[in-house]
Amino acid sequence: MKPYLLPVLFTLLMSGLSLWVEQGAYTPSTLGIPTVQVADYSVGLLTLEERCVDEKNQQVICHQLTDIQEGDILITKSNHTLFYRHGHAGVVIDAKEGLVLEALGYGESSTLEPLEKWNYYPTVKVLRLKDASQRDRLMSQNFTPFLGIDYHLFARKADLSATHCADIVWKVFNQIGIDVDSNGGYFVTPKDIAKSPYFFEIASYGFETEGGWS
């Protein structure tokens, strides 16, 4: 193969992957709000996060999450890095105060984020443990050890010195003996958690227009 063809082939491959990933992407018109669109915001070196905006490109609420309880898991497909739509996850620690435990990205540590920001994502799914006794056990735990953990994309499940968004959720539930990774792999992703049999769905926005991650 001619060396000068490599950049061309790489560009074609990346373009094809991008088209494949973005097919079936969230369609703003399904919100029922004609003036609402979706825009990307940078949340890392290569990571973008979709949020709802109005005609003036000002962020607006896409929906209003209600009936949120402690221990609920929040999942979104609205985060992507390059051509990979990996999504994002968090677990509600304090529903009254609206606080969600999240691991955001490199250079940041796991922290409590406002629940309100999830209303700006065009795709959100709320999951809750089916077993009420497990929910009670979960919320009786001490969550302090899960705060201030450095972000690392390849964090190991057993390592409490590094984490990422889906991993911090996994660690919290693993503390009470629940493995929320649906495929039991070395790494856990928001998609793996969304497919876990331990949960039932409380609410879903945007996912129904895309399919998958059920």
BELFENZI-V948225 format. One record per residue. PHI is phi as a letter, one per 40 degrees, with the letter a starting at -180 (* if undefined). Layout:
# BELFENZI-V948225
PHI  PHI
This chain:
# BELFENZI-V948225
*  c  d  c  c  d  c  c  c  c  c  c  c  c  c  c  c  c  c  c  c  c  c  g  c  d  b  d  c  c  c  g  b  d  c  c  b  b  b  c  b  c  b  a  d  b  b  b  b  c  b  c  b  c  c  c  g  c  c  b  c  c  a  b  c  b  f  c  b  d  g  c  b  b  b  b  b  c  b  a  b  f  b  b  c  c  g  a  a  a  b  c  c  b  c  c  c  g  b  b  c  a  b  c  i  d  g  b  b  d  a  c  b  c  d  d  c  c  c  c  c  c  b  a  b  b  b  b  d  c  c  c  c  c  c  c  c  c  c  c  c  c  c  d  c  c  c  g  c  c  c  a  d  b  c  c  d  c  c  c  c  a  a  a  c  c  c  c  c  d  c  c  c  c  c  b  g  b  c  c  c  c  b  g  c  c  b  b  b  d  c  c  c  c  c  c  c  c  b  b  c  c  a  a  b  g  c  c  c  b  g  g  f  c
